[in-house]
Amino acid sequence: IRGVKTNIPFIENVVNHPIFVSGQATTTLIDTSKELFNFKRRRDRATKLLNLLGETIVNGNDQVKGRPVPVMDLPVIIPKYDHTHSLPKGTKDYLTKHGPEKFAQWTRNQKKLLVTDTTMRDAHQSLLAARMRSYDQLKVADAIAQRAGDLYSLECWGGATFDTSMRFLHENPFKRLRRLRERIPNICFQMLLRGANGVGYSNYPDNVIRGFIKHSAESGMDIFRVFDSLNYLPNLKVAMESIRKDTNSVCEATICYTGDILDDNRDKYTLQYYVNMAKELEQMGAHVLALKDMSGLCTPHAVFKLVKALRSEIAIPVHFHTHDSSGIAGASIIKAAEAGVDVVDLATASLSGLTSQPNLNSIVNALRGDKRDTGLDLQFLNELSIYWEAVRQFYGPFDTSPKFGSAEVYTHEMPGGQYTNLREQARALGLGARWPEVVRYYHEVNHLLGDIVKVTPSSKVVGDLAMFLLTKGVEPADLVNLEPGTAFPESVVDMLSGGLGQPKGGWPKAVQKVVLGDRKPFKGRPGARAEKVDLEAKRQEISKQFKREINNDDLFAYLMYPQVYTDLDKYIKQNGHARVLPTPAFFYGLKPGEEITVEIEEGKSLIVKLIYVSEPNEDGERTLTFELNGRARECVILDKSIKTESKKRAKADPANKMQVGAPIPAMVSSVAISVGQKVKKKDKLLVLEAMKMQTTVYALADGVIDKVEVQAGDQVDSKDLLVSLR
């Protein structure tokens, strides 16, 4: 309906009125139907999206600002499928009919090698910093459902993608899961769950973890791969119990592999260590055992020996996950298959290799005719690879994985899923050109901490501490010489306090003393110390904050990431749902003359064409002229590149303890003090945040706050003066 703006809601009410629809309306309808004048608040989605596009065109998307626009010359070709055919029966159908116990037995009894496709989660997390949008996944979902029904599962959710989908892509992760489920109802979905850490970076109360698992299962999740970042099994107990009791899903409990079982000189993580852990997980109720080689350290001969031992000692299926950082993980997959592994993780060819998983297409071909033949349709997989290859172009600025496999991974042991994210973090902190130093620091910090299991969130802590020390110019070996209680990233303080649990052998006392200062560490399961959250009271609290009803999507996303979800809610209210924009337009905007189609809901599309971008006026504003469904529309955007010369911040004198400087380049997250306030040494002054790393800044001496040079939201460089005392 188009017409005079003020009349449109009225006309819509008339044409949708039951009497009008029935054909019985007369001229008295308006006089007798007061409900015609009850107007719903218009969402005006088109205007919001035009303003969002305009903002991107004029000022750029913060995610790719300052980086060259990638060449996007490959056409996006969706594999063909016959939509008139009924979907083939898949693993989801079997799980729904028979339940997780029989599903696990079926998995163990299969002669063929079963395959999980990681393209929609770990592959892009490892290669593209977890930036893949649901727009590109949904485009190909129907084809996957029709032609890849023999897959064991699709890993499509959890891990870092829960955070990044909200923080960077402005999407609701639960809605992403449900939309995929609607399109792919026949194949099991798999997620990565960080045990007591949920999909976050710290420990959550037990009832939050249970509620999150239950809601995730209700939203479409079938297989929960649950792990602990330190292999601290008490942290898995609550999640494993919840999966078994509160859902009809599969509990895939995980051993995280590190070290080298073939190296007699490395006796911390031995073959017997892993076998004992597998037995304990089976006793705790695991349906399936996952062997998670997150850094790609498990060489072909090592995995053969390990899988053989595991299969002979436990009765549940074994699912092998690795990364191809070394370049030889494909051989590890073949050897694992020879040893009898039940399921393996692989990625579609064009998003495989390097820090991602080994090549799905090549492994399928290599096993054709073998007793472990996967039975997957190689022709379809190749068509799917062509699609993902074209889509990968859009994410060029995040495609920072190494260009070749390297044996250096056996030294630094960095998880494949962390590599591109850490590189992004280093770039944001101004350390991009010093990447080799970041890698060295990462390796040395790991051994400083006692050679720990490294996977999110423990791996993130190693990365945080490495970059913190590099920024401060402190060698890892010299950390123990720092003054106890020196300001460290919050993640480091939390982990060494026992916030993530306990590593094998405990934490080095000398490091704990410097990082914690007077703070006392605790032992035992962190979740047992966390106070239970009153979920309904929290729901009401959030409802008041957001001024709307809060559903379980909102509740559990908020509980995992309060500030990130708050920012997402604000973004959507201001800009609408950015997920409907094609990916190139979302990241790079439009060029004059460029036209896109935006489907804002099923059956309702907008055709948007950029006509002209004006020069800035005296206020620095540009007028953008669009064509929206054939009609001219304008929006006015402030050009943020036109600004007055800003005053440079003063630097703190490191010799003067009455001047407090920024330890790292970051954004001021919060300020805890005000001018005139008395403070004591080690009192909290403010909190800085840089790429998910939070650092609390403390007073260096007793005194009175003389000046506060910053406020929340300010960007600061390393050593900038933040607070002066007198």
C-alpha positions in Angstrom: 0.0 0.0 0.0 1.4 3.4 -1.0 -0.1 6.8 -0.7 -0.3 9.9 1.6 1.9 8.9 4.6 -0.6 9.7 7.3 -3.4 7.7 5.5 -1.5 4.5 5.1 -2.1 2.9 8.5 -5.8 3.7 8.2 -6.1 2.1 4.7 -4.2 -1.0 5.9 -6.7 -1.4 8.8 -9.6 -1.1 6.3 -8.4 -3.6 3.8 -7.5 -6.1 6.6 -10.8 -5.7 8.4 -12.9 -9.0 8.4 -16.0 -7.2 7.1 -14.1 -5.6 4.2 -12.4 -8.9 3.4 -15.8 -10.7 3.4 -17.1 -8.3 0.8 -19.9 -7.1 3.1 -18.5 -3.6 3.8 -20.7 -0.5 3.2 -20.0 3.2 3.7 -21.0 2.9 7.3 -18.0 0.7 8.1 -15.9 3.7 9.1 -18.7 5.0 11.4 -19.3 1.7 13.2 -15.7 0.3 13.4 -13.7 2.3 15.9 -10.9 -0.2 15.7 -10.0 1.2 12.3 -8.4 4.1 14.1 -6.2 1.9 16.3 -2.9 2.3 14.5 0.1 0.0 15.1 3.4 1.7 15.5 5.1 1.5 12.2 8.5 -0.2 12.2 9.8 1.8 9.3 12.4 -0.8 8.5 13.3 0.6 5.2 14.3 4.0 6.6 16.5 2.4 9.2 18.2 0.2 6.7 18.8 3.1 4.4 20.4 5.1 7.2 22.5 2.0 8.1 23.7 1.7 4.5 24.3 5.4 4.4 26.4 5.3 7.5 28.5 2.4 6.0 28.9 4.2 2.7 30.0 7.5 4.3 31.9 6.4 7.4 32.6 2.7 6.7 31.9 -0.4 8.8 34.1 -0.4 11.9 35.0 -4.0 11.2 36.8 -3.3 7.9 37.6 0.4 8.2 41.0 1.3 6.9 41.5 -2.0 5.0 41.2 -2.4 1.3 38.0 -3.7 -0.2 38.6 -7.2 -1.4 38.2 -8.2 -5.1 34.9 -9.9 -5.3 34.8 -11.2 -8.9 33.6 -14.8 -8.4 29.9 -15.3 -9.0 27.9 -16.8 -6.0 26.5 -20.0 -7.4 24.1 -21.9 -5.1 24.3 -25.7 -5.8 21.2 -27.0 -7.6 18.7 -29.2 -5.9 15.2 -30.4 -6.6 12.9 -28.6 -4.1 10.0 -30.9 -5.1 11.6 -33.9 -3.6 11.0 -34.8 0.0 14.1 -34.5 2.2 16.2 -37.6 2.7 16.2 -39.2 6.2 19.2 -38.1 8.2 20.8 -38.4 11.6 18.4 -35.9 13.1 15.5 -38.2 12.2 17.2 -41.1 13.8 18.0 -39.2 17.0 14.4 -37.9 17.3 13.0 -41.4 16.8 15.4 -43.5 18.9 17.0 -41.1 21.5 20.6 -40.3 22.3 21.6 -43.8 23.8 20.6 -45.7 20.7 22.0 -42.9 18.5 25.4 -43.4 20.2 25.1 -47.2 19.7 24.3 -46.7 16.0 27.3 -44.3 15.7 29.6 -46.9 17.2 28.3 -49.7 14.9 28.8 -47.9 11.6 31.5 -49.3 9.3 31.7 -46.2 7.2 33.6 -43.1 8.5 31.0 -40.6 9.7 31.7 -36.9 9.0 30.9 -33.7 10.7 31.1 -30.6 8.4 32.5 -27.7 10.4 32.2 -25.0 7.7 29.4 -23.1 9.4 31.3 -22.8 12.7 34.9 -23.8 13.4 36.1 -23.4 9.8 35.2 -19.8 9.5 36.1 -19.1 13.1 39.6 -20.4 12.3 40.0 -18.7 9.0 37.8 -15.6 9.1 37.9 -14.6 12.8 34.3 -16.1 13.2 32.8 -13.3 11.1 30.6 -15.4 8.8 27.0 -14.0 8.7 23.8 -16.1 8.8 22.9 -14.5 5.4 25.5 -16.6 3.6 24.7 -19.8 5.6 20.9 -19.6 5.0 21.4 -19.1 1.2 22.8 -22.6 0.9 20.9 -24.4 3.7 18.2 -25.9 1.5 20.7 -27.4 -0.8 22.6 -29.0 2.1 19.4 -30.5 3.5 18.5 -32.0 0.1 21.9 -33.3 -1.0 24.0 -33.8 2.1 21.7 -36.0 4.2 24.4 -38.5 4.9 26.4 -36.1 7.0 26.7 -37.1 10.7 26.3 -33.5 11.8 26.7 -29.9 10.9 28.7 -27.9 13.4 27.0 -24.5 13.1 26.9 -22.9 16.5 28.6 -22.1 19.8 32.3 -21.4 20.5 33.3 -17.9 19.6 30.5 -17.4 17.1 27.9 -16.8 19.8 29.8 -13.7 20.9 30.9 -12.5 17.5 27.5 -12.8 15.9 26.2 -10.3 18.5 29.3 -8.1 19.0 30.4 -7.7 15.3 27.6 -9.0 13.1 24.6 -7.6 15.1 22.7 -10.8 15.0 20.7 -12.8 17.6 22.5 -16.2 17.8 19.5 -18.1 18.9 17.5 -16.8 15.9 20.4 -17.9 13.6 20.1 -21.4 15.1 16.3 -21.6 14.6 16.5 -20.3 11.1 19.0 -22.9 10.1 16.9 -25.6 11.8 13.9 -24.6 9.8 15.9 -25.0 6.6 17.8 -28.2 7.6 15.4 -30.4 9.7 17.0 -33.7 8.8 20.7 -33.4 9.8 22.0 -33.2 13.4 23.3 -29.8 14.5 26.3 -29.7 16.7 27.7 -27.0 18.9 30.8 -26.3 21.0 30.0 -25.7 24.7 32.7 -24.6 27.1 31.5 -26.5 30.0 31.0 -24.2 33.0 32.0 -21.3 30.8 28.9 -21.8 28.6 29.7 -19.8 25.4 31.5 -17.1 27.4 34.9 -16.6 29.0 34.3 -17.0 32.7 32.4 -19.5 34.9 28.7 -19.1 35.2 26.3 -20.3 38.0 25.1 -23.8 37.6 21.4 -22.9 36.9 22.5 -20.5 34.2 24.4 -23.3 32.4 21.4 -25.6 32.8 19.0 -23.0 31.5 21.2 -22.1 28.6 21.5 -25.8 27.6 17.8 -26.4 27.8 17.0 -23.3 25.7 19.7 -24.2 23.1 18.2 -27.7 22.7 14.7 -26.2 22.4 16.0 -23.9 19.7 17.3 -26.8 17.6 20.7 -28.1 19.0 21.2 -31.9 18.9 24.8 -32.6 19.8 26.6 -30.7 22.6 30.3 -31.1 22.4 31.2 -30.0 26.0 34.8 -29.4 27.1 36.8 -27.7 29.8 39.7 -25.5 28.8 42.0 -27.0 31.4 40.7 -30.6 31.2 39.3 -30.0 34.7 36.6 -32.6 34.8 34.5 -31.2 37.7 33.7 -28.3 35.4 31.9 -30.6 33.0 29.7 -32.3 35.6 26.8 -29.8 35.6 26.7 -29.4 31.8 26.8 -33.2 31.2 24.1 -33.9 33.7 21.9 -31.2 32.2 22.3 -32.5 28.6 21.3 -36.0 29.8 18.4 -34.9 32.0 16.9 -31.8 30.5 17.2 -32.5 26.7 16.9 -35.3 24.2 20.3 -34.3 22.8 23.6 -36.1 22.6 26.3 -35.4 25.3 29.6 -35.5 23.5 32.2 -35.1 26.4 35.6 -33.9 25.4 39.3 -34.6 26.0 41.4 -31.6 24.9 44.7 -32.9 23.4 48.0 -31.1 24.0 51.7 -32.0 24.2 52.9 -35.2 22.4 52.3 -38.7 23.6 55.1 -40.0 21.4 57.7 -37.7 23.1 59.1 -39.4 26.2 60.6 -36.1 27.3 57.1 -34.6 27.7 55.6 -36.6 30.5 52.8 -34.3 31.7 50.2 -35.4 29.1 50.8 -39.1 28.4 48.8 -41.7 26.7 47.6 -43.0 30.1 46.5 -39.5 31.1 44.1 -39.4 28.1 42.9 -43.0 28.6 42.1 -42.4 32.2 40.2 -39.2 31.4 38.2 -41.0 28.7 37.2 -43.7 31.2 36.1 -41.1 33.7 34.0 -39.2 31.1 32.3 -42.4 30.1 31.4 -43.1 33.8 30.1 -39.5 34.0 27.5 -40.3 31.3 29.1 -39.3 28.0 27.2 -40.6 25.0 30.2 -39.9 22.7 33.8 -39.1 23.4 35.3 -36.2 21.5 39.1 -36.1 21.0 39.7 -32.3 20.5 43.1 -31.6 19.0 42.4 -27.8 18.9 46.0 -26.9 17.8 46.6 -29.7 15.3 49.4 -31.2 17.5 48.2 -34.9 17.2 50.5 -36.3 14.4 49.4 -39.3 12.3 51.2 -41.9 14.3 50.1 -40.3 17.6 46.4 -40.3 16.7 46.6 -43.9 15.5 48.1 -45.0 18.9 45.6 -42.8 20.8 42.5 -43.9 19.0 43.5 -47.6 19.2 43.9 -47.3 22.9 40.6 -45.4 23.4 38.6 -47.7 21.3 39.9 -50.7 23.3 39.2 -49.1 26.7 35.8 -47.5 26.3 32.5 -48.6 24.7 31.2 -45.3 23.4 32.0 -43.8 20.0 35.1 -41.6 19.4 34.9 -38.4 17.5 38.2 -36.8 16.3 38.6 -33.1 15.8 41.8 -31.5 14.6 43.2 -28.5 12.7 45.5 -28.5 9.7 47.9 -25.8 11.0 50.9 -28.1 10.3 49.7 -29.1 6.9 49.6 -32.8 7.6 46.3 -33.2 9.5 44.7 -35.0 6.5 47.1 -37.8 7.1 46.1 -37.8 10.8 42.4 -38.2 9.6 43.4 -41.2 7.5 45.3 -42.8 10.3 42.5 -42.2 12.8 40.1 -43.9 10.3 42.5 -46.9 10.1 42.6 -47.0 13.9 38.7 -47.2 14.0 37.7 -43.7 14.9 33.9 -43.4 14.5 33.5 -39.7 13.4 35.8 -37.0 12.2 35.5 -33.2 11.7 36.3 -31.9 8.2 35.6 -28.6 6.4 34.4 -28.0 2.8 37.4 -27.7 0.5 37.4 -23.9 0.0 37.2 -23.2 3.8 39.6 -26.0 4.8 43.2 -26.4 5.6 45.7 -24.3 7.6 44.1 -23.2 10.9 40.8 -24.8 9.8 40.0 -28.5 9.5 41.3 -30.9 6.9 39.7 -31.0 3.4 36.4 -32.8 3.4 36.2 -33.2 -0.3 39.7 -34.7 -0.6 39.2 -37.1 2.3 35.9 -38.3 0.8 37.7 -39.0 -2.5 40.7 -40.6 -0.7 38.4 -43.1 1.0 36.2 -44.0 -2.0 36.1 -47.8 -2.3 37.7 -48.3 1.1 36.0 -50.1 3.9 35.7 -46.7 5.6 34.1 -45.0 2.5 32.0 -42.1 3.8 29.3 -42.5 1.2 29.0 -38.7 0.8 28.2 -37.1 -2.6 31.5 -35.7 -3.9 29.9 -33.9 -6.8 27.7 -31.9 -4.4 30.6 -31.2 -2.1 32.5 -29.8 -5.0 29.6 -27.6 -5.9 29.3 -26.5 -2.3 33.0 -25.6 -2.3 32.5 -23.4 -5.3 29.7 -21.5 -3.4 31.9 -21.1 -0.2 34.8 -20.0 -2.3 32.8 -17.1 -3.7 31.4 -16.2 -0.3 34.9 -16.2 1.2 35.8 -13.3 -1.0 33.5 -11.1 1.1 35.4 -11.7 4.3 38.8 -10.8 2.8 39.8 -8.3 5.6 39.4 -11.1 8.2 41.2 -13.8 6.1 44.5 -13.5 8.0 45.3 -17.1 8.5 48.9 -18.2 7.5 49.3 -18.9 3.9 51.0 -22.2 4.4 51.2 -25.0 7.0 54.0 -24.7 9.5 55.7 -27.0 11.9 56.0 -24.0 14.2 52.6 -25.0 15.6 54.3 -27.8 17.5 56.3 -25.0 19.3 53.7 -22.3 20.0 50.7 -24.7 20.3 48.2 -22.0 19.4 44.7 -23.3 18.8 43.6 -23.0 15.2 40.4 -21.3 16.2 42.4 -18.6 18.1 44.9 -17.7 15.4 42.9 -15.3 13.3 41.1 -13.8 16.4 44.4 -13.2 18.2 45.8 -11.6 15.1 42.8 -9.3 14.9 43.3 -8.4 18.6 47.0 -7.7 18.0 46.1 -5.4 15.1 43.6 -3.5 17.2 46.3 -3.0 19.9 48.8 -1.7 17.4 50.9 -4.9 17.4 50.0 -6.2 13.9 53.5 -5.6 12.6 55.0 -7.4 15.6 53.2 -10.7 15.1 56.3 -12.9 15.3 56.9 -11.4 18.7 53.3 -12.1 19.7 53.8 -15.7 18.8 57.0 -16.0 20.8 55.4 -14.4 23.8 52.5 -16.8 23.5 54.8 -19.8 23.7 56.8 -18.4 26.6 53.8 -17.3 28.5 52.3 -20.8 28.2 55.4 -22.3 29.8 55.5 -19.5 32.4 52.0 -20.7 33.4 53.1 -24.3 33.7 52.4 -25.7 30.1 48.6 -25.7 30.3 45.9 -27.0 28.1 45.1 -24.1 25.7 41.6 -23.7 24.4 39.1 -21.0 24.9 39.0 -19.5 27.5 42.4 -20.6 28.8 44.0 -19.9 25.4 42.5 -16.4 25.4 44.2 -15.8 28.8 47.5 -16.9 27.4 47.0 -14.5 24.5 45.9 -11.6 26.7 48.9 -12.0 29.0 51.3 -12.3 26.0 50.1 -9.1 24.4 49.8 -7.3 27.7 53.5 -8.0 28.5 54.6 -7.2 24.9 52.8 -3.8 25.1 54.5 -3.0 28.4 57.9 -4.1 27.1 58.2 -6.9 29.7 59.7 -10.2 28.8 57.7 -13.2 30.0 60.5 -14.5 32.1 60.7 -11.1 33.9 57.1 -11.2 35.0 58.1 -12.8 38.4 60.2 -9.7 39.1 57.3 -7.3 38.8 55.8 -5.8 42.0 53.0 -8.1 43.4 49.6 -6.7 42.6 50.7 -5.0 39.3 47.6 -4.4 37.1 47.0 -7.3 34.8 44.1 -8.1 32.5 41.1 -9.3 34.4 41.1 -12.6 32.6 44.7 -13.4 33.9 43.8 -12.4 37.5 40.6 -14.6 37.3 42.3 -17.7 35.9 45.2 -17.6 38.4 42.7 -17.1 41.2 41.1 -20.4 40.2 38.2 -18.9 38.3 38.6 -21.4 35.4 39.4 -24.4 37.6 42.7 -26.1 38.2 45.3 -27.3 35.7 47.2 -30.5 36.0 50.0 -29.8 38.5 48.4 -26.5 39.7 49.5 -22.9 39.1 53.1 -21.7 39.5 53.3 -20.1 42.9 55.7 -17.3 41.9 53.5 -16.2 39.0 50.4 -16.3 41.2 52.1 -14.2 43.8 52.8 -11.4 41.3 49.5 -11.5 39.6 47.3 -11.8 42.6 49.2 -9.7 45.1 47.2 -9.9 48.4 44.3 -11.7 46.7 43.9 -15.4 47.9 43.4 -18.1 45.2 40.7 -20.7 45.7 40.6 -24.4 44.7 37.7 -26.6 43.7 34.9 -26.2 41.1 34.3 -22.5 40.5 30.6 -23.0 39.7 30.1 -24.3 43.2 31.1 -20.8 44.5 28.9 -18.8 42.1 25.7 -17.5 43.5 22.6 -18.9 41.9 20.8 -16.4 39.6 17.1 -15.8 40.1 16.3 -16.1 36.4 12.8 -14.7 36.7 14.0 -11.7 38.8 16.8 -11.2 36.3 14.2 -11.3 33.4 12.2 -8.6 35.1 15.3 -6.5 35.7 16.3 -6.7 32.0 12.8 -6.0 30.9 12.8 -2.7 32.8 16.2 -1.9 31.4 15.2 -2.6 27.8 11.5 -1.4 28.2 10.1 -4.5 26.6 9.2 -8.1 27.3 12.2 -10.4 27.6 12.2 -13.9 26.1 14.7 -16.7 26.7 16.8 -15.6 23.8 17.3 -12.2 25.5 17.7 -13.7 28.9 20.5 -16.2 28.2 22.3 -14.0 25.7 22.3 -11.2 28.3 23.5 -13.6 31.0 26.4 -14.7 28.8 27.4 -11.2 27.6 25.5 -8.4 29.4 27.2 -5.5 27.8 27.5 -7.1 24.3 23.8 -7.9 24.3 22.9 -4.4 25.6 24.8 -2.9 22.7 23.1 -5.3 20.3 19.6 -4.2 21.5 20.6 -0.6 21.1 22.0 -1.3 17.6 18.8 -3.0 16.4 16.5 -0.3 17.8 18.6 2.3 15.9 19.3 0.4 12.7 16.9 -2.4 12.3 18.0 -6.0 11.5 21.3 -5.7 9.6 21.3 -9.5 9.0 19.0 -9.0 6.0 21.6 -7.0 4.1 23.8 -8.9 1.5 27.2 -9.3 3.0 29.1 -7.0 0.6 26.6 -4.2 1.4 26.9 -4.9 5.1 30.7 -4.6 5.2 31.4 -2.2 2.3 28.2 -0.3 1.5 27.2 0.5 -2.1 28.8 2.4 -5.0 26.8 4.9 -7.0 24.6 2.9 -9.5 24.9 -0.3 -7.5 21.6 -2.1 -6.7 20.7 -4.8 -4.2 17.6 -6.7 -3.2 16.9 -6.9 0.5 14.3 -9.4 1.7 13.1 -8.0 5.0 10.6 -10.8 5.6 9.3 -13.7 3.6 7.5 -12.4 0.5 8.5 -8.8 1.1 11.6 -7.4 -0.5 13.2 -3.9 -1.0 15.1 -3.0 -4.1 17.7 -0.5 -3.1 19.9 1.5 -5.5 22.4 4.2 -4.6 22.1 7.1 -6.9 24.3 9.9 -5.6 26.4 11.0 -2.6 26.7 14.7 -2.2 29.7 16.7 -1.1 29.6 17.6 2.7 27.8 20.8 3.7 29.1 23.3 6.2 28.1 21.0 9.1 30.0 18.1 7.6 26.8 16.3 6.5 26.4 14.4 3.2 23.1 13.8 1.5 22.7 10.3 0.0 20.0 9.8 -2.7 18.7 6.2 -3.0 16.1 4.6 -5.2 13.8 2.5 -3.0 11.4 0.3 -5.0 11.6 2.8 -7.8 11.0 5.9 -5.6 13.6 8.5 -4.6 14.6 8.5 -0.9 17.2 10.6 0.8 19.1 10.3 4.0 21.6 12.7 5.7 24.8 11.3 7.2 27.4 13.1 9.2 30.9 12.5 7.7 33.0 11.7 10.7 36.2 12.1 8.8 35.6 15.8 8.8 36.5 16.9 12.3 38.5 19.5 14.0 42.0 18.8 15.1 41.9 16.9 18.4 44.0 17.7 21.4 46.7 15.1 22.0 46.6 13.5 25.4 49.4 14.0 27.9 51.5 11.1 28.8 51.9 9.8 32.4 55.3 10.1 34.0 56.2 6.4 34.9 58.4 7.7 37.8 55.5 9.6 39.4 53.1 7.4 41.2 50.6 10.2 41.5 50.1 10.0 37.7 48.3 6.9 36.4 48.8 6.0 32.8 47.1 3.5 30.4 48.9 0.2 30.4 47.6 -0.7 26.9 45.8 1.1 23.9 42.1 0.6 24.7 38.7 2.1 25.3 37.7 3.3 28.7 34.9 1.0 29.7 34.0 2.5 33.1 35.3 5.1 35.6 35.0 4.3 39.3 36.2 7.5 40.9 35.6 11.3 40.8 37.6 14.4 41.6 38.1 15.0 45.3 37.7 11.4 46.2 40.2 9.8 48.6 41.8 6.6 47.4 44.3 4.1 48.7 47.0 2.2 46.9 45.4 -0.6 44.8 42.0 1.0 44.8 40.1 0.5 41.5 40.1 3.7 39.4 38.7 2.6 36.0 38.4 -0.3 33.6 39.9 -0.5 30.1 38.7 -2.8 27.3 40.5 -3.8 24.1 39.0 -6.5 21.8 37.3 -8.5 24.6 40.3 -8.1 27.0 39.5 -6.1 30.1 42.1 -4.5 32.3 41.4 -2.8 35.7 43.6 0.2 36.5 44.4 0.7 40.2 45.9 3.6 42.2 49.6 3.4 42.5 49.7 5.3 45.8 47.4 6.8 48.5 46.0 10.2 47.7 43.1 12.4 46.5 41.8 12.4 42.9 43.0 15.7 41.4 42.0 15.2 37.8 40.2 12.6 35.8 41.4 13.0 32.2 39.0 10.5 30.5 35.4 9.3 30.5 33.7 6.1 29.5 33.9 5.6 25.8 37.2 7.5 25.3 40.0 5.8 23.3 43.4 6.0 24.8 46.9 5.0 23.8 49.5 3.2 25.9 50.9 5.5 28.6 48.3 8.2 28.1 47.6 10.0 31.4 44.3 8.8 32.9 44.1 10.1 36.4 46.2 12.5 38.5 46.4 12.3 42.3 47.6 14.9 44.9 
